Amino acid sequence: MEADGRIRSNIQIGYSVEVVQKHHQRSGELTEGIVKRILTSSANHHHGIKVMLETGEVGRVKNVLKE
């Protein structure tokens, strides 16, 4: 089951997620990774919560894959 990536409470450090990086917004290309930091401070965001992956890549969460 995929959780909504627009709601901050669905995302925790260590979760596996799919994000769209800024330069991939037009193509919608997804990057999979593990959440290292949560960068959005608000409870929700209509484009997705911004996170930093363990690789250092930053993007907005589209899908929360698993805990």
Number of C-alpha atoms within 10 A of each C-alpha: 7 11 15 18 25 21 16 20 12 17 24 17 15 15 17 19 26 22 30 24 19 11 10 13 13 9 8 13 12 18 18 15 19 21 25 19 16 17 14 14 10 9 11 16 16 9 12 20 26 23 25 20 24 14 10 12 15 21 23 27 28 22 22 23 18 13 12
